[in-house]
Amino acid sequence: MELINLPLNMSLKAGVFFPEFGLLNRYHTHALPQFNRPQVCVNYFGLDGFNGIGLALNFLLPKLLFSDASTLDLSLVNGNGNNSFMSDSPGNMLYVGHLKNYYDLSEASYLEYTISAIGGKNNDLKEDFSWIGSFGIHYKWQPPSKSKYKSSDWRAELYYGSRETPLGIERSKGFYALFHNKVSARFWYGGRVGYSELPYDAGQYIWDYALNIDFWQSEFVFFRLQYQYNNRDIFNIMNVPVIYPSDHAVLLQVSWAMGPHKHEAY
């Protein structure tokens, strides 16, 4: 449920949703520019991203730092089942903040950056907390007269995590950079590179690389062919000794929508 046009330039959202965090978390998996989420997002939040039952407030702010628009999102979400916030307590809530500044560069392009933070308990037995922050930049070019045939989308995001443990504080980091370009009415191509340390052990890490080609049969159906390489140095998962090898993969994705209109990219 979402209520808009409330006092103080505010909107209110309640239910099960993907909170505003970083550049990609709010997107459902089928709407991502590649088949899956960057590995840094997976390591911190799991394969499906960070979502849950909660409440969110969105404020349209006065324009900050010469921007054309500024927004602030504040969310309170139940964090069960999250890679970084492992508490099973029904009352475990995560606190999320997300600031976005948007700039029109020309009639055909814009730039925006985001600053996000999330915090909450990671352990039911002790008062151990985790904090994760991110800084992201997004550039898009889409000429109005040729938007059906050409566009270019570039994103990059840096993550930093801090996790309290009985042995002290474990700090981790990661990043990704990706592009997704339209070259005709039906064809796109894209790529991604990323690096991520495990949030509970920064000595273990993974590099991930992806290249993809998309064919849109219509605005309701697309096919994606993706090559992916994961270069891992992982030998212990949550205190369970196991060698997690590197791998190559070729993926075929088919996505279609049914009904009076396709599902929006949120």
C-alpha positions as CSV (number, residue, x, y, z in Angstrom):
1,M,0.0,0.0,0.0
2,E,1.3,3.4,-0.9
3,L,-0.1,6.9,0.0
4,I,1.2,9.8,-2.0
5,N,0.9,13.6,-1.9
6,L,0.9,13.7,1.9
7,P,2.0,16.9,3.9
8,L,5.7,17.8,4.0
9,N,6.2,16.5,0.4
10,M,5.9,13.0,1.8
11,S,4.7,9.6,0.7
12,L,4.1,6.5,2.8
13,K,4.6,2.9,1.9
14,A,3.7,-0.2,3.9
15,G,3.7,-4.0,3.2
16,V,6.2,-6.3,1.6
17,F,8.7,-4.4,-0.6
18,F,12.3,-3.9,-1.6
19,P,13.5,-0.8,0.3
20,E,15.4,1.9,-1.4
21,F,19.1,1.0,-0.9
22,G,21.8,1.7,-3.4
23,L,21.2,1.6,-7.1
24,L,19.7,-1.8,-7.8
25,N,18.0,-3.2,-4.6
26,R,14.6,-1.8,-5.5
27,Y,14.4,-3.7,-8.8
28,H,12.8,-7.1,-9.0
29,T,15.2,-9.7,-10.4
30,H,13.6,-9.8,-13.8
31,A,14.1,-6.1,-14.3
32,L,17.9,-6.1,-13.7
33,P,20.3,-5.2,-16.5
34,Q,22.0,-8.6,-16.1
35,F,20.6,-12.1,-15.3
36,N,21.5,-11.8,-11.6
37,R,22.5,-9.2,-9.0
38,P,26.2,-8.2,-8.7
39,Q,28.1,-10.5,-6.3
40,V,28.6,-7.8,-3.7
41,C,24.8,-7.4,-3.4
42,V,24.5,-11.2,-3.1
43,N,27.1,-11.5,-0.4
44,Y,25.5,-8.9,1.7
45,F,21.8,-9.5,1.1
46,G,21.3,-12.8,-0.7
47,L,20.3,-13.9,-4.2
48,D,16.9,-12.1,-4.1
49,G,18.2,-8.8,-2.7
50,F,17.1,-7.1,0.5
51,N,13.3,-7.1,1.0
52,G,10.7,-7.8,3.8
53,I,7.7,-6.5,5.7
54,G,8.0,-2.9,6.8
55,L,7.2,0.7,6.6
56,A,8.9,3.4,4.4
57,L,8.7,7.2,4.2
58,N,9.8,9.2,1.2
59,F,10.5,12.9,1.3
60,L,11.0,15.3,-1.6
61,L,13.7,17.6,-0.2
62,P,14.8,21.1,-1.2
63,K,17.3,20.8,-4.0
64,L,20.7,20.0,-2.5
65,L,24.2,20.8,-4.0
66,F,22.8,22.4,-7.2
67,S,20.7,19.3,-8.0
68,D,17.5,19.2,-10.0
69,A,15.8,17.0,-7.4
70,S,16.7,15.5,-4.0
71,T,14.9,12.7,-2.2
72,L,15.3,11.0,1.2
73,D,13.9,7.5,2.0
74,L,13.6,6.2,5.5
75,S,12.6,2.5,6.0
76,L,12.0,0.2,8.9
77,V,12.0,-3.4,7.7
78,N,11.9,-6.9,9.3
79,G,15.3,-8.3,8.5
80,N,14.8,-12.1,8.9
81,G,16.7,-14.3,6.5
82,N,19.3,-11.7,5.4
83,N,22.9,-12.7,4.9
84,S,24.3,-9.8,6.9
85,F,21.5,-9.6,9.5
86,M,21.0,-13.2,10.6
87,S,18.7,-12.7,13.6
88,D,15.7,-15.0,13.6
89,S,13.8,-12.9,16.1
90,P,10.4,-11.8,14.8
91,G,10.9,-8.3,16.2
92,N,14.3,-7.8,14.6
93,M,14.0,-4.6,12.6
94,L,16.5,-3.0,10.2
95,Y,16.9,0.7,9.9
96,V,17.5,2.0,6.4
97,G,18.4,5.5,5.0
98,H,18.7,6.4,1.3
99,L,19.6,9.9,-0.1
100,K,19.4,10.5,-3.9
101,N,20.5,13.6,-5.8
102,Y,19.4,13.9,-9.5
103,Y,20.9,16.2,-12.2
104,D,19.7,16.9,-15.7
105,L,22.8,17.2,-17.8
106,S,21.0,17.8,-21.1
107,E,17.8,16.9,-22.9
108,A,19.3,13.5,-23.6
109,S,21.2,12.6,-20.4
110,Y,21.1,12.7,-16.6
111,L,23.3,11.8,-13.6
112,E,22.3,10.8,-10.1
113,Y,24.2,9.6,-7.1
114,T,22.9,7.8,-4.0
115,I,24.2,7.5,-0.4
116,S,22.7,4.6,1.6
117,A,23.1,3.0,5.0
118,I,21.5,0.1,6.9
119,G,21.9,-1.1,10.4
120,G,20.6,-3.8,12.7
121,K,21.3,-6.9,14.8
122,N,23.1,-9.8,13.3
123,N,22.8,-12.2,16.3
124,D,20.0,-13.2,18.6
125,L,22.2,-14.4,21.4
126,K,24.2,-11.2,21.8
127,E,23.8,-7.6,21.0
128,D,26.0,-7.8,17.9
129,F,25.2,-5.3,15.2
130,S,26.0,-4.9,11.5
131,W,26.2,-1.7,9.4
132,I,26.4,-1.5,5.7
133,G,26.9,1.7,3.6
134,S,27.0,2.3,-0.1
135,F,27.8,5.1,-2.6
136,G,26.5,4.8,-6.1
137,I,26.6,6.8,-9.4
138,H,24.2,6.3,-12.3
139,Y,24.5,7.9,-15.7
140,K,21.9,7.5,-18.5
141,W,22.0,8.8,-22.1
142,Q,18.8,8.5,-24.2
143,P,18.3,10.9,-27.1
144,P,14.6,11.9,-27.2
145,S,14.3,11.6,-31.0
146,K,16.0,8.2,-31.1
147,S,15.0,6.7,-27.7
148,K,13.4,3.7,-29.4
149,Y,16.8,2.7,-31.0
150,K,19.6,4.1,-28.8
151,S,20.4,4.5,-25.1
152,S,23.3,3.9,-22.8
153,D,23.1,3.1,-19.1
154,W,26.1,3.1,-16.7
155,R,26.2,2.4,-13.0
156,A,28.9,1.9,-10.4
157,E,28.6,1.4,-6.6
158,L,30.9,0.9,-3.7
159,Y,29.9,-1.0,-0.5
160,Y,31.4,-1.0,2.9
161,G,30.4,-3.2,5.8
162,S,31.1,-3.4,9.6
163,R,30.1,-6.5,11.6
164,E,30.3,-6.9,15.3
165,T,31.5,-10.4,16.5
166,P,32.6,-11.9,19.8
167,L,36.2,-11.6,18.4
168,G,35.9,-8.0,17.4
169,I,34.7,-6.0,14.4
170,E,34.9,-7.5,10.9
171,R,35.1,-5.0,8.1
172,S,34.5,-5.8,4.5
173,K,34.1,-4.0,1.2
174,G,33.1,-4.5,-2.4
175,F,32.1,-2.8,-5.6
176,Y,30.5,-3.3,-9.1
177,A,30.5,-1.4,-12.3
178,L,28.1,-2.2,-15.2
179,F,26.7,-1.0,-18.5
180,H,23.6,-1.8,-20.5
181,N,23.4,-0.3,-24.0
182,K,20.6,-0.3,-26.6
183,V,21.9,-0.6,-30.2
184,S,18.6,-1.0,-32.1
185,A,14.9,-1.3,-31.4
186,R,15.3,-5.0,-30.3
187,F,18.9,-5.5,-29.3
188,W,20.9,-4.6,-26.2
189,Y,24.3,-5.6,-25.0
190,G,25.8,-5.2,-21.5
191,G,28.6,-6.2,-19.1
192,R,29.6,-6.1,-15.5
193,V,32.7,-6.5,-13.3
194,G,32.6,-6.7,-9.5
195,Y,34.6,-7.6,-6.4
196,S,33.2,-8.6,-3.0
197,E,34.6,-9.8,0.4
198,L,32.4,-12.0,2.6
199,P,30.8,-9.8,5.3
200,Y,31.9,-12.2,8.1
201,D,35.4,-12.8,6.7
202,A,37.1,-10.2,4.6
203,G,39.9,-12.7,3.9
204,Q,37.6,-14.6,1.5
205,Y,36.5,-12.9,-1.7
206,I,35.1,-13.2,-5.2
207,W,35.6,-11.4,-8.5
208,D,32.6,-11.7,-10.9
209,Y,32.4,-10.9,-14.6
210,A,29.5,-11.0,-17.0
211,L,28.6,-10.2,-20.6
212,N,25.1,-10.4,-22.0
213,I,23.1,-9.9,-25.2
214,D,19.4,-9.2,-25.1
215,F,16.7,-9.6,-27.8
216,W,13.4,-8.0,-27.2
217,Q,10.7,-9.7,-29.2
218,S,8.3,-7.0,-27.9
219,E,8.0,-4.8,-24.9
220,F,6.5,-7.8,-23.0
221,V,9.0,-10.5,-23.9
222,F,12.8,-10.6,-24.0
223,F,15.5,-13.3,-24.4
224,R,18.9,-12.9,-22.8
225,L,22.1,-14.8,-23.4
226,Q,24.8,-14.3,-20.7
227,Y,28.3,-15.5,-20.1
228,Q,29.5,-15.3,-16.5
229,Y,32.8,-16.1,-14.7
230,N,33.2,-16.2,-11.0
231,N,36.7,-16.2,-9.6
232,R,36.5,-17.3,-6.0
233,D,38.9,-17.5,-3.1
234,I,36.4,-19.0,-0.6
235,F,37.3,-21.9,1.8
236,N,35.0,-21.5,4.8
237,I,31.3,-20.6,4.7
238,M,29.9,-19.6,8.1
239,N,32.4,-21.7,9.9
240,V,31.9,-24.8,7.7
241,P,35.2,-25.7,5.9
242,V,34.4,-26.1,2.2
243,I,36.2,-25.3,-1.0
244,Y,33.9,-23.1,-3.2
245,P,35.6,-23.3,-6.7
246,S,35.6,-20.8,-9.5
247,D,33.3,-21.4,-12.4
248,H,32.2,-20.5,-15.9
249,A,28.5,-20.4,-16.8
250,V,26.4,-19.7,-19.9
251,L,22.8,-18.7,-19.1
252,L,19.7,-18.3,-21.2
253,Q,17.0,-16.2,-19.7
254,V,13.4,-15.7,-21.0
255,S,11.2,-13.1,-19.4
256,W,7.6,-12.4,-20.4
257,A,4.6,-10.6,-18.9
258,M,0.9,-11.4,-19.1
259,G,-2.1,-9.1,-18.4
260,P,-3.3,-5.7,-19.5
261,H,0.2,-4.2,-19.0
262,K,3.7,-5.4,-18.2
263,H,5.0,-5.2,-14.6
264,E,6.8,-2.0,-13.9
265,A,10.6,-2.0,-13.1
266,Y,10.3,-1.5,-9.4
